Amino acid sequence: MLSIIICSRDAVALAAVSENVALTIGIPYEVIGIDNSEGKYGICEAYNIGAAQAQYELLCFMHEDIRFHTLNWGKVVATILNDPTVGVLGVTGGCYQVAAPAAWWGCGLELCRENVLNVFPDGHKEMDLRNPEEVSLADVAVVDGLWMCSRRETWQQYPFDSRTFTDFHFYDVDYCTEIYRHGLRVCVTFELLIEHHSRGSVNTSWLHNALKYEDKREGQLPFGPAKVSAVRSHQLEIVALQEFIGRLLRAEFPRSLSFSYLLRCFKLAPLNRDTLWLFKQWLRGAISGNEKKTVISA
């Protein structure tokens, strides 16, 4: 009934999560592990390969560093995806995808809907639970790819974009964007609890893929079910752009690129103090001439 697709880098981790699934899922299932221990595939390609092999109508794309705390969670998934209006189901996401190269949390915490237990390298745990409406199912714009489910027919219509996203970032945001813009709902469920052992990394690869996402989705941002005023939308865009500029400067991307985003900020709010501070940092680097020749991938 449920095909679980995992892009696996570690056979031991795959075996451990498979055992956890067997003890908790509560419905017929299969695990399709795509061996990526040698880095042969990007995650989009791996997921498309796995989905093409699936024998069941419900697909679950997930990381191998998660554990399920909820018994019979497969029944929850089956019930929710029985609703033809739901295109993607996750456990953490954002209600508004801003008009900037930003992750799902770029909308700010107040517009995030989350139900995940994060486990850190030192062993301590933190529960991220954001459900102000106190609902069992929340509509969002995009979900985090640590765990997301779709019907097979949905994936067949809108497969992962392995041409644009060749590694491990923004595949989830882009998948949800495509499905949302075609009229299907993207949702977060609060009926099951997942433990996640990684917070991910915002690195140079993430920045490259953020640029690819914004370029691909030009004219389609912002979007989401949240009712956001024009003033608030501009505020969210400015904050997301400022955060992105800071990351570009720290990663020593070409200064012409960070300057183009600075210009966007100035157009939105000419006298914003944080933008002025970023401009000073940009100018300081330009004067010092210490720019690493970061290659912008196509």
N, C-alpha and C positions, 0 to 999 in steps of 0.2 A: 504493500500500500504506500510506502514511503521509501524513496531512493535517496540515500545520504551520500553526497559527493564531497570528497575531501582531497585537496591538493596537499599531498603528504611529503614532508621533508625528513621524517623520522619514523622508521618502522615501529619502534618501541612506543612512541607517542600515538601512532595510529592504532596499535593493538590496545592501548590503555583506553582510549576514547571509545573504541568499538566495544570493549567490555562494558563500559559505562552505559552505552546506548542499549546494549542487550538487556541490562538490568532495569532500565527505566522507560523505554519507549512504549511498550504496551500494545503495539500493533505489528502486523507483518512488515518487514523492512529488508533492505539490503544496504550494505556499505560498499561504495565504489571508491577505492583509494587510488588516486593517480600518483604514481611514484614520481616525485620531483626532487629526489635526494641529490641529484646532480644539477639541479637548476635548469633542466631542459625546457621547461614551459614557463610562460607567464601564467598568472592565476586565471585570467580570462580563457586562455586556450585550454588549460587543464579542466576548468569547469565545463566548457563546451564539450570536450572529449568525454567527460564523465556523464554529462546529461544525455549525450547521444547513446550511451550504453544502458541507460536506465530502463528497467522493466515496469516500473510503477508510474502512476499518473501524477504523484506528488513528489516534488524535488526539494531536497534540503541541502543547501550549499553551506559548509561550515568549516571552521578552523579545527585543527586537531588538539589545540590546547584548551578545550572547554570541557566542562562536566555538567551533567544535568542533575538537578536536585529534585525535580518534580516527577513523580511517578505517572506513567501513562501520558506523557507529554505528547506523544504521537497522536493521540485522540484529539487533543486540543488543536493541533495543527490541522488535522483532517476536517474538523468541524468548521474552523475559520475559513479554510480555503475552499470549502464547499459553497461559500458565498462567491458567486461569479464576479462581484464588483471588486474583490480583493486581488491585487496582482502580486504584491510582495508582503511577506510577513517577517518582522524582525523583533528584537528585544530592546533595541536602543536606537534612537534616531532624532532628527530635527524636524520641526514643523514648518520650517521656512528655509529654503535654499537661497542664499543671498546672491546679489549680482556682483560677485567677486570670486577669485580662485580660492575657495574655502571648503573645508571639510564639512561633514554633516553638523558638527557642533558650532559652526560659524554663526549661527543664528543667536547664540547666547544661551545660557543655562535655562532661562525662563521659558524658552521655546523648545527645549529638549524634553523628550519623553524617554525615560530609561528604566530598565528593570534588569540589572545585571550585578553580580557579585564579583568584584575585581580582586584578584589575588596577586600580590606584589612579590618580587624576588626574595625579600626578607621574610616572607611568610605571612605578613599581616594582610587582613582583608578589609575592603571598604565596599559598602553597599551603595550603588548608585540607583536610587529610586526617585523618580520624578514623575508624578501622576497627579497634578493638581485637580484635575476633574474627577479623580477617583473612579475611573472607568476600567473595564476589563480589556478594552481594545481602543487604542488611540490612533487617529489618522495623523500621518506625518508626511513630509516631502521625500525624505530619503532615510535609509537605515544603515547602520554599521554592518559590514560584511562578516563579522565574527560568526553570525548565524542568520541565515535568511532563507525563506522558503517560498516557492512558487508552484503553480500547476505546470505540468510539462508543456501544455499548449501555450502558456504565457511565455515560457522560455523559448519555445520554437519560433514564436513571432518576434521576440525581442531578445536574441541571444547576447551574451557578453561580447563586447567589442574588442576582440583580440588584436585587431590591426592597430588601433589607437593606443590601447593600454597593454603594453607588452611585459610589464612586470607586476607589481603588487600593490599599487595605490590607485584610488579613484575608480576602480572597477565596480565597486558597490554603489557609489554615488551616481555613476553614469548609468548603470543598470536600472536603478530606481527612477532616474530622470526620464529615461526612455519610456518606461512603463507608465509613469505618472502622466506624462504629456499625451499619452494615448488614451487617457480617460479611466485608467484603473487606479484603485486605491493602494497606497503604501501604508502599512500599519505596524504598530508596536503592540505586542500582547503583554499583559500583566498576569496572565494565568499560568505561566511557567517560569522557573528560575534557572538561570544558567550561571555557572562559575567560569570566569575567564582568567587565564593566566598570563595575559600579555596586554599591554596598553598600546602596542604599536609604536611606530617611530615616525616623526616628522623630519625627514632627512632630505638630501639633495634629490633623490629619486621622487620623493613626495612632491617637491617643488616642480620638477619637470612635468609630472602628471597633472598637477593642479593647473599648470599653464595649458596643457593639452585639453583638459576638461573645459576650461573657460573658452578656449578657441573653438572647440567643437560645439559648445552650447551657446555661442554668441546669439543674442536675440531671444533666448529662451529663459533667461534668468532676469529677475528672481521668480520663484514659484513656491507653492505650498498651500496647505489648507488653512494656515493661520491667517487671521485677519490683521494685517499690518498696515498702519497708516503710511502715507507717503513720507511724512517726517521721520517716522520710526524706521522705515525702509532705508532712507538715506543715512541715518545714524548707524544702522547695522552694516551697511555697505562700507562706510568710512572706517569703522572699527576693523572689519575684515580686511580691507585693503591695507590699513596701517600694520596689522599683524603680518600680512604677507610681505610688505615692503621690508619690515624688520628682518624677516627670515631671509629674504633675498640679499640684504646687505651683509648679514652674518655669514651667509654661504658664499659671499663674494661673487655673485652673479654679475654679468655685465651691467655697469652703472646706467647705461642707456635704458635698460629694461626697468630697473627700479625707478628711474626718473619718470618713465611713462606712467607708472602707477602713482607716483607723487603728483603728477599733473591731474590725474583723475580725482585725487583727494582734494587738491586745491580748488578744482571746479565745483566740487560738492560743498565744500566749506572752506573758503579762502583763508580764514584767520584761525583755523583749528590749531590749538597749541601742540597737540601730539604730532600733527603733520609737520608743523614748523620745526619741531625737535628732530624728526626723521630727516627733514631736508638738511639740517645742520650736520647730521651724521653722514648723509650722502655727500655733502660739500667737503667735509673733512677728509673723507676717503678719496674724493676726486682730486683734492689738492695734494694729498700724500702720494697719490699715484700707485698705491698698493692694491691693485686689482688683479685677482686671479682670473685667468682666462677660462671661465666655466663655459662649457659647450652646451648650447641649447639644443636638445634633441628634437627631431622632427616629429 
